[in-house]
Amino acid sequence: METAIKSKRIDITLSTQTLEQIDRIWPEFGYTSRSSFIDEAARRFALRLKKADMKRRLKAGYLDRAERDATFNNELDVLAPESV
């Protein structure tokens, strides 16, 4: 069973250039309306921002843990040096 997505009408302001570009593009790519095009574009952009933030936070976590792990490894070497 398909769930209907609720929509809400809002007023937005776009530059004339942006609106002209959207009006040229949306019919070419099979969108049923300007609104459906803008809705999908906004959802995709929001997801892209969310993914970029997640990657940034993961990288920061990796870097934080890398310093901790290096310290831990050095302490292990002092306690139990590898025999050659």
Backbone bond lengths (Angstrom), bond angles and torsions (degrees), N, CA, C in turn:
res aa  C-N    CA-C-N  psi(-1)  N-CA   C-N-CA  omega(-1)  CA-C   N-CA-C  phi
1 M - - - 1.444 - - 1.525 109.14 -
2 E 1.311 117.72 127.73 1.451 122.72 -178.99 1.513 110.23 -83.59
3 T 1.323 115.99 135.11 1.455 121.13 178.88 1.522 109.10 -93.38
4 A 1.323 115.86 129.80 1.460 120.50 178.93 1.524 109.35 -73.70
5 I 1.315 115.58 135.92 1.455 120.76 177.50 1.522 108.11 -91.86
6 K 1.326 115.57 124.89 1.458 119.68 179.37 1.519 109.59 -75.00
7 S 1.296 115.23 143.03 1.461 121.13 177.81 1.520 108.84 -120.66
8 K 1.313 114.81 154.59 1.452 120.79 177.32 1.518 108.07 -132.74
9 R 1.295 116.17 132.67 1.467 121.35 179.54 1.529 108.91 -78.11
10 I 1.348 115.58 132.05 1.456 121.07 177.09 1.524 108.40 -134.65
11 D 1.303 116.27 163.25 1.463 121.63 173.65 1.523 107.50 -106.30
12 I 1.330 116.39 129.91 1.458 120.86 175.90 1.522 108.51 -130.06
13 T 1.308 115.51 159.20 1.454 120.78 177.11 1.523 107.97 -116.40
14 L 1.320 115.49 126.02 1.463 121.93 177.43 1.515 108.29 -123.55
15 S 1.311 115.33 153.47 1.467 118.04 175.98 1.528 108.41 -66.85
16 T 1.303 115.27 154.70 1.468 120.64 178.54 1.526 109.92 -58.48
17 Q 1.320 116.70 -41.22 1.462 121.46 -179.57 1.530 110.70 -61.80
18 T 1.332 117.50 -44.41 1.466 120.71 179.72 1.522 110.49 -63.67
19 L 1.312 116.92 -45.19 1.460 120.83 -179.46 1.531 111.49 -62.99
20 E 1.318 117.26 -41.06 1.466 120.46 177.60 1.520 110.89 -62.88
21 Q 1.332 116.50 -40.52 1.464 120.42 178.71 1.522 110.47 -64.35
22 I 1.317 117.32 -44.98 1.467 121.58 179.07 1.519 110.00 -61.10
23 D 1.317 117.08 -44.20 1.467 120.52 -178.53 1.524 112.66 -65.27
24 R 1.326 117.23 -28.28 1.471 119.60 175.64 1.527 111.24 -75.90
25 I 1.324 116.71 -32.96 1.462 121.16 -171.07 1.522 114.84 -87.86
26 W 1.333 118.65 -45.22 1.464 119.12 -167.72 1.518 114.41 -57.46
27 P 1.338 120.97 -39.61 1.475 117.71 179.57 1.531 112.61 -68.20
28 E 1.339 116.54 -33.27 1.469 120.95 -178.27 1.519 112.70 -62.44
29 F 1.317 116.82 -30.53 1.457 121.00 -174.03 1.519 113.42 -103.90
30 G 1.318 116.61 16.48 1.456 120.68 170.93 1.522 115.93 82.11
31 Y 1.312 117.58 13.89 1.468 118.56 176.59 1.517 108.64 -76.64
32 T 1.311 115.72 147.42 1.461 120.38 -177.38 1.521 112.85 -83.22
33 S 1.334 116.22 -15.67 1.460 120.05 179.99 1.516 110.43 -162.70
34 R 1.300 114.77 165.77 1.459 121.23 173.60 1.526 109.53 -60.15
35 S 1.323 116.35 -41.01 1.471 120.71 -179.47 1.524 112.37 -61.72
36 S 1.333 117.09 -42.44 1.466 119.13 -179.59 1.527 110.71 -65.53
37 F 1.335 116.97 -35.62 1.457 121.24 176.91 1.528 110.58 -64.68
38 I 1.338 116.76 -49.48 1.468 121.07 -178.92 1.521 110.45 -64.13
39 D 1.337 117.43 -38.52 1.462 121.04 178.56 1.529 110.75 -59.82
40 E 1.325 116.85 -49.00 1.463 119.57 -179.38 1.532 111.48 -67.66
41 A 1.319 117.26 -39.75 1.463 120.29 178.68 1.527 110.56 -61.23
42 A 1.319 117.07 -42.98 1.469 120.80 179.88 1.530 110.50 -65.66
43 R 1.343 117.59 -42.67 1.465 120.44 178.92 1.525 111.10 -63.20
44 R 1.333 116.98 -43.94 1.463 120.24 179.59 1.524 111.58 -64.06
45 F 1.332 116.96 -41.75 1.456 120.20 -179.54 1.526 110.43 -66.37
46 A 1.334 117.17 -41.63 1.472 120.65 178.57 1.528 109.96 -61.77
47 L 1.324 117.67 -41.69 1.463 121.64 178.55 1.526 110.62 -64.33
48 R 1.329 116.26 -41.08 1.471 120.27 178.67 1.528 111.20 -62.00
49 L 1.335 116.25 -42.67 1.462 119.90 177.29 1.523 111.26 -63.26
50 K 1.331 115.94 -42.12 1.463 120.70 -179.54 1.535 110.73 -63.41
51 K 1.341 116.91 -43.18 1.466 120.90 178.46 1.521 111.34 -64.62
52 A 1.333 116.99 -41.39 1.467 120.29 179.61 1.525 110.35 -63.40
53 D 1.330 116.98 -40.07 1.461 120.10 178.29 1.529 110.58 -66.51
54 M 1.321 117.17 -39.58 1.459 120.47 178.77 1.530 110.43 -63.12
55 K 1.329 117.29 -43.69 1.465 120.97 178.18 1.524 110.48 -62.13
56 R 1.342 116.93 -41.52 1.460 120.82 179.05 1.523 110.94 -61.98
57 R 1.341 116.59 -44.04 1.463 120.10 -179.70 1.519 111.68 -68.89
58 L 1.336 118.14 -37.53 1.461 120.85 176.59 1.523 111.12 -63.39
59 K 1.333 116.28 -43.83 1.462 120.38 179.38 1.525 110.14 -61.17
60 A 1.328 117.05 -43.89 1.464 120.62 178.98 1.523 109.97 -61.13
61 G 1.322 117.34 -40.38 1.461 121.37 177.86 1.512 111.95 -65.07
62 Y 1.330 116.68 -42.01 1.464 120.38 178.14 1.524 110.31 -61.08
63 L 1.341 115.84 -44.61 1.463 119.49 -178.82 1.527 111.10 -64.56
64 D 1.326 117.48 -41.12 1.470 121.13 177.03 1.529 110.74 -60.99
65 R 1.330 116.03 -45.67 1.470 120.07 -178.84 1.523 111.88 -70.68
66 A 1.331 117.43 -30.85 1.466 120.28 179.93 1.523 110.27 -61.93
67 E 1.316 117.15 -42.55 1.463 120.37 178.21 1.526 110.31 -64.57
68 R 1.322 116.78 -44.11 1.469 120.97 178.33 1.522 110.84 -62.56
69 D 1.334 116.09 -44.13 1.464 119.96 -178.73 1.521 112.03 -65.68
70 A 1.337 116.97 -37.30 1.467 119.89 178.23 1.524 109.89 -64.83
71 T 1.321 116.61 -40.87 1.469 120.42 177.89 1.520 110.06 -62.86
72 F 1.316 116.81 -44.55 1.457 121.95 179.40 1.526 110.59 -61.10
73 N 1.337 116.70 -43.36 1.458 121.48 179.87 1.523 110.86 -63.37
74 N 1.329 116.80 -41.49 1.473 120.25 178.14 1.521 111.18 -63.43
75 E 1.325 117.22 -39.12 1.472 120.89 177.90 1.520 110.74 -65.00
76 L 1.322 117.08 -38.46 1.465 120.50 177.47 1.521 110.72 -64.40
77 D 1.332 117.12 -40.89 1.461 121.16 179.60 1.530 111.10 -61.68
78 V 1.319 115.87 -37.35 1.464 120.11 179.50 1.536 109.62 -69.04
79 L 1.330 116.96 -42.03 1.457 121.71 -178.54 1.526 113.37 -72.34
80 A 1.332 114.84 -39.64 1.464 119.17 -176.22 1.520 109.04 -143.54
81 P 1.348 116.93 79.83 1.470 118.74 179.97 1.522 110.29 -63.50
82 E 1.328 113.76 145.28 1.466 118.61 178.74 1.525 108.94 -69.15
83 S 1.311 115.13 136.87 1.463 117.97 176.61 1.510 108.55 -87.44
84 V 1.309 115.44 138.26 1.466 121.52 -176.51 1.492 110.32 -97.25
